[in-house]
């Protein structure tokens, strides 16, 4: 069954956002601070390794969110379904 792109993509993005928020509240144990310098490069300061990994994932999603979503759609062989074409 084919889904309309205009209705499918917002639902998909919303579900990814909900999962990210749930994982952030459950998995994040330490403190982390993500700072961007004048060139936009993220610098991650954390109290432990899991917090550092969370900060790295957060900075990647913040800077390259659309790229992550399109690569995820491509990995699932659903790029045309979500983006048309």
N, C-alpha and C positions, 0 to 999 in steps of 0.2 A: 504494500500500500504506500503510495507516495504522499508525503506531507508537504504542505505549502511552506515555503522557506520563510515567509514573513511571520508565520505563527510558530514554526518549529525552532528557529534560532533564538528568539527571546526566552523561550521556555528552557532551552538547553543552557544558555548563559546563566539564567537564574538558578538552575539546579547546580551548576558548577560553583556559583557564588555561595549557595547554601552549604554545600559540602566543604568549601574552603573555610567558612566561618566556623562550622562545627569542628573541623580538624584543628583550627587555630585555638579554640577554647579547650579542647581535650588534650592535644599533643604538646602544647607549649608549656614548658615547665619553668624555664629560667627567664632572665630578663634579656632583652635584645633592643638595640638602638640602630636604626638604619639612617645614615646621614648621606646626603648627596653633595658633592663638591661643585665648584663653578662649572665644570664640564659635564655634569650629570652622572658622574661615576659614583655608584653606591659604596659606602664604607660601612661595614657591619661590625658592631661591637657587641659582644655577648658574654654571659657569665659561664656558659658551658656549650658543649658541642651540639646538643639537640636544639638549643635556642639559636645557635649560629646557623644551623641548617634551615630552621624556620625563617630566619631573617633573610637568608639567601633566596629561598623560595618566594618570600613576600616581595623582595626587591625585583626578582625576575618577573613575577606576575604584574607588578606595578608598572614596570618599564616595557614589557613585551607581552602584555595580556592577550592582545588580538593574535599575535604570532603563535602563542601557546595554544590558543583555542583552534586556530586553523590547522596546526600540526596534529592536534588531537583528532580533529575531524578527518584529516587525511589518513591517520593511522587506523581509523575505524572504517575507511573506505566510504565515507559519507560526505565528502567535500561538496559534491554536486548537489546533494540533498539539502545541505545547510546554506550554501552560498550560491546555488544556481549554476547552470552551465552545462 
